[in-house]
């Protein structure tokens, strides 16, 4: 589907460009408010979110991490996580799209050469590129052929979040007859890339996360991220992909739960009826309703505080990548694993238990309160949370640090 129910209502060009973290969070709240107005209807329609991505661009959120000298926000990851959280509170799918975009925007800094970083960040910021990514590590069928000055990607990936709404796509594959992985940024709109409209999951319905086929995508060797003369020089900072990705996940999980709790509270205040045998006139005076909201809010606040603390701990790493040691990286990943595990449990509880204080009439399809649970249930299955708890437990018991992999 290409129709959209979203209509822009805010002229962001008339607003001053945010300069501080608080300014950017306020900008994200404006975007959240716009998205929340018809989030349930757009979820039901499942339309390709062209206009929603245009909103992210108009609001400047796509260049949040971009250099200020090129018109970007110049912000750091702790702010980015909180911005993602705000947007996800309005629409979980769009929060995920923004989170993944910021990850792929940052990917040049993760693995690129200094020259590549400068070029990608300047162009992406000036042109407000929106990034998609075809980097599913469990698909091993994208093969890269070396053809002299070029490399050629051929194969298929099961998931490509952002796909048809992206300007550029991050590709990943393995050089033929080697175990060498190569990342490259390519234009999304080209004959050699076919995005398949086959994302039909119960949640995160607007993330355009369907499969993609690569039929001879040609890339200059000079665009192979981090390679010089066809050789990649690894550094410990390259392994920061998983901790950073997992904190992005946590951010939109918590945002979705916040959206569920606040929308539910609004419904309870205005619509939910007190139980006929309770002796109360209003649902907000029901002891069990008060207790449930207090319990869920306290748990969510705790998870948000832990997420913010772990994000702040990584600031020295991102500011001085070459100083990162394997020990520091491992300890940070353990902390990330802890917040991922805690957030997963809490957001599933929040998005499920709000129904206990909404009442039977709140299950009507038009309200779509179930979308919050469907969204977090869908994405929290990305990787088993039991393995996150295992990372924490092994560290506590025997001081074992997680070995860097695609998931740890």
N, C-alpha and C positions, 0 to 999 in steps of 0.2 A: 504494500500500500504506500502511496506517496502523498495522500491527503493529510492534512493536519488540522487539529482543532485549536492549536495554539495561535494566538494573535498578540503581537507585541503591544504593550500598553505604556512602556516607559521609554522616554527618549534619553538614552544614556549619553548621547553626544552633547546634550545640554548640561550635563553634570561635570563637575571638576574631576580630573583624574585622581584616583586615590593615591596617597603617598605613604601612609602608615598602615601597620597591621590592622588597627581598628577601622580605618577607612575602607580597607579591602573587605573586612568582615561585614561592614555595613553594606557594601556593594553586593556581597554574596547574599545578604538577607533580602535585598530588593529582588534579586533573581529568584530566590526561594519563594517570595510572595507571589511573583508572577506565575511560577510553575505550579504552585499549590492550588491556584484558582480552579484549574480543570484537570488536575493530575489523574483523578479517577476516570474521567471520560477518555483521556488520552491513553491510559493503560488499557481500557476496554477496546479502543480502536486499534491499538497496536500499530499505528502509522509510523513510517520512517521519520525520525525527528530532525528533519532539515531545519525547521524554524527554531527548534530548541537549541540546536548548535549555533545558529545565527545569533540567538540571544546571548549565549556564552561569549561569542566574539564581540557583539556590540557592547557588552558589559565590561569587556577587557579581561575577563577571567582566564582566557586561553593564553595570555601573555604574562600571567602572574609571576612566573619564575624567570621571565625574560630580562635581559639587561636594560637598565633604565636609559642608556645612551641610544638604544634603538626603539624606545617607546614602551618598554616592558615595565612590569611592576617592581622588579628587583627584590622580590620577597624570597624567603627561605622556606624549607619544608614544614616547620611547625605551623606557619601561617597557612601554607597550602593545604595541610591536613584539615585545619579548622574551616577553611573555605569549602572544601569538598563536603565536609560534614553539614554545613549550612545548606548547600545546594541539594544534597541528598534528602534533607528533611522536607524539602518541597517536592522532590521527585527522585526516587531511588535510582532509576535508570539513568537520568541525566547526571546525577552525582557520580555514578560509576563511569560514565563517559568522560566527564571532566577529570576524574582521578586517573584513568588510564591515559588520557591525553597528556596530562602533566608528567606521568611516568615516561612516556615515549619522548616527550620534549627533553626531559632530563637524560635520556639514554645516551646522547652524545657525550655528555659530561661523565657518564659512568664508564664508557669504554673507548671513547674517541681520542684522537690525537689533539693536541692544543689547537692546531689549525682547523680541524674538523669541528671542534667545539665552537670556536669563534664563528665559523661560517654558518653552521646550522642554527645557532642561537640568534645570530643577526637576521638571517633570512626568515626563520620561523616567527620571530617577533615582529619584524617589519610587515610581513605579509599575513600575519595572523593565521598561520597554518593550523588546521585541526588534524591531530595525529590519530591514526588507527594503528593496530599492531597484529601481525600474523606470527605470533611467537609462542605457540603451544608446545612446551617441551616434551609432551608425551607423544607427539607426532614426529616420527623419524623419517618421513617420506619426502622431505624437501631436500633435493640434492643440488649442489652447486658445482657447475663445471667451469674450470679455468680455461678461458680462451684468450690467453695473452694479456692484452690490456684490459680485458673485461672478464667479469664473472657472470654466469647465467643461472638463475634460480628456476627450478622446475619441480613441481610436486603439488601437494595438497596439505592444508591445515584444517583441522576440524573446527577451530574457532578463530575469529578475527574481529574482535570487538571494535566497534566504530566504523568498520568497513565502508558502507556506501555513503556515509556522511563525512568521511575524512578527505582531506586534501592530500595528505601523504600517509604512507603506510610503512611501518618498520617491519622488515622481513628478517627471518632467521632460517638458516639451513646449515648443512654440513658439506664441506668440500669433498668432492668425490674421492673415494679411496683413502680418506683420512678420518680422523675424529675431531677435526677443527671446525668449530662453529663460527659463522660469519653473520654479522648484523649489517643491514644497510637500510637507508631511508630512500624510498622511491615514490614517484607520483602515483596516487591511487587510481586516477582515471587514465588507464592505458589498456590497449587490446590484450596484452599478455596477462592481465589480472582479471579474473572473473569472481565476483563476490556472489555467493549463492544465497538466495532468500529462504534459508531453511532454519532460522532461529525461531523455535516454536515452543519455548519453555514456559513453565507456569509463572515465573517471576522475571524481573528485570527485562521486561518484554520490549522495551524501546532501546536496548543497547546495541542492536544490530550485530549480534555476536555469532552470526552464522559462519559456515565454512567458506574457504577460498581456494581456488585453483590457480597455480602459477604455471604459465605455459611459456617458458623462456623469457623471464624478466631479466633484461640486460642492465648491468651496473658496472661503471668504471671501477677498476681496482682502487682508485684513489678515494672512492666513496665507501669502501669496506671499513667499517668502524674500527679504529685502533690499529690498522695494519700499515706498515711501512715496508715497501719492497716485498710485499706478499707475506710478511712475517708479523705476527702479533706478539707484543711484549706484555705479558700479564702483570698485574699488580693487585694487591689485596683489595683495593677499593672496587675493583671489578665485581667482587662478590657481595657488594652492598645492594645488589638488585633485589634479593629476596626480602631482607628486612624492610626495605623501602616499600616494596610492593605490598607486603603484608600490612604495613601501617596505612597505606592507602585503602586497603580492604576494610580495616578497622574503622577508618574514617567514615566511609559511606554506610557501613553497618550501623554505627552509632547515630549517624544522621537519620537513617530510616527509622530507627527506634524512637528518636526524638520527635520526628514527624508524627509517628503513630500515637505517642503519648500525648502530645499537645493537641492533635486533632480529636483524639478521644475525649480529652478533658473538655474541650469546647462543646462537644456533643453532649457530654454528661451534664454540663452546666445548663444547657438550653433545651434538651430534648428527653434525656433519660428520665423515666418516672421512678419514684420511690416505690418499694415493694408494698403491696396493699396491707400486709400484716406488720409493717415495720414501725408504725406510729409516727413516721416522718412525712412531711409534706413534700420535701424535695430530695432528689437523689444525692445532692451534695452534702446532705446532713446524715446520710446513712453511714453508720460506723464502719461497715465492711468496705464501702466505697472509698471512704477517707483513708482507711488502712492500706488498701490496694494501691491507690495512687501514691501514697507516701512511701510504700515499700519499693515500687517500681522506679520512682523518681530517685530515691536514695541509691539504688543499685546502678542506675544509669549515670548519675553524677559521679559515682566512684569509678566507673569504667572510663568516663571522659577524662577524669583527673589523671588516671593511670596512663591513658593514651597521650595526654599532653606532656606528662613527665618523661615518658620514654622517647617521645619525639624530641624534646629538649636535650636529652642525653646524647643524641646523634649530631647535634649542631657542630661540635668540634671536629667530628669525622668529616662532615661535608665541607667544612671551611678549610680543612687541611688534609685533603685526600691522601697525599703521599706519606703522611705520618701514621696512617692507620696500620696497626699490627694485627696479626691473626688473633691474638688473645682479645684485644679490644673489640674486634669484629664479632667474635664468638660470644662474648658476654652481652653485647648489644642484641644479638639474635635471640639469646635466651630471654631477655626482657621483652622483646617483640613477641616471641612465642607465648609468653605469659599473658600479655594484653590481648593477643588474638584469641586465646582460649577463653579468657574471662569475658571478652566482648561477645564472642559467639554465643555463650550460654545466656548472657543477659539480654541480648537483642531478640533471641528466640523466645525468651520468657516474656519480655515486654510486649512483643507483637502478637503473642498468643493470649496473654492474660487480660489485655485491655477489653476483650469481649465480655469478661465477667462483670465489668462495671459499665458496659454500654447498654445492655438490655437486648431482648430478642429482636426488636424492630431494627436494630443496627446491623443486622445481618443481610439486609436488603442489598441486592447486587449493585444498585445505582450508587450507594455510598462507598462500596469497595474497600471497606476497612480491612478485608483480607489481603489486599495487595501488599501491605507492609510485611506481613508474615511470609507471603509468597516470595517477595523480593529477597529477604534475608535468608529464607530457607534455600532458595535456589543457589545463591552465591556462597553461602557458608559451607557448601559441599565441595568447593573448589579443591581443598586438600583436607584430609581427615584431621580434625582438631585433636584427636588422641595423640597424634605424633607431635603436636605442639606441646602438650602436657608432658610427653616423654622427654623432650628436649630440656624442659625445666627440671624434671625429676632427676634425670641423669646428671645434670650440672650440680644440683643440690647434694646428691648422694655421693658422687665419685669425682666431682669437678671435671666432668666430661663436656667439652665444647662441641657444638654441632659442626659436623663436617659440611663445608659449603657445597650445596647441590642446587638444583633448580627449585627445590622446595624447602631448603633449610639454611 
